[in-house]
Amino acid sequence: MIKFLICFLLILISIISCKDNESNTILLEAFDKSAKNNISVLNKSKSKLNHTNSLINYNKIDVDLTVLSATIVYAEVFNMIMNPENYEDKIVKMKGQFVVFEDMENGNPFYACVIPDATACCLQGFEFVPLSEYDYPNNYPEIDSEITIIGKFEYDENNFGYCRLIDTKFIF
């Protein structure tokens, strides 16, 4: 349920981001308020996903979204969301905007990397779980800054196909 609501919120950003700038500001503020309120609901649902801290060869990238054009990146991320079984356990490298949402109930942060489409009007992205060596906010990038990350793709088909990157490393 948690994963579904976060995925739903990311899709909502994608849909509303194609409006004019003034509408975007109003809708993103509403989205932020809604996300903060819903994070506590999300945390009450147990995830079937397992954060493993497995050993990953960060030099062996299976899906490198950083070398693709904006149009192709957007299409590939859409494909990853629609056909996650084709990407399970693949090492993914992506570049996008760093976004943080906090759980209103316990203050735990959720991190996401969002990518605009070619016209910069629509957004897609993934939640990611950083390696334990990172200590938010001490050695994290600034919120809304451009980031490059590498992580292992996982999804949970029993939890509405929720997708995320785990064991994620920032590339500074």
JOHULIN-V57569 format. One record per run of one state. SS is the DSSP state (H for helix, E for strand, L for the rest). FROM is the first residue (numbers start at 1). LEN is the number of residues. If there is no record, write none. Layout:
ss = {SS,SS}
from = {FROM,FROM}
len = {LEN,LEN}
//
This chain:
ss = {L,H,L,H,L,E,H,L,H,L,H,L,E,L,E,L,E,L,E,H,L,E,L}
from = {1,2,17,21,45,63,65,68,70,83,84,87,91,103,109,117,123,131,146,157,160,162,171}
len = {1,15,4,24,18,2,3,2,13,1,3,4,12,6,8,6,8,15,11,3,2,9,2}
//
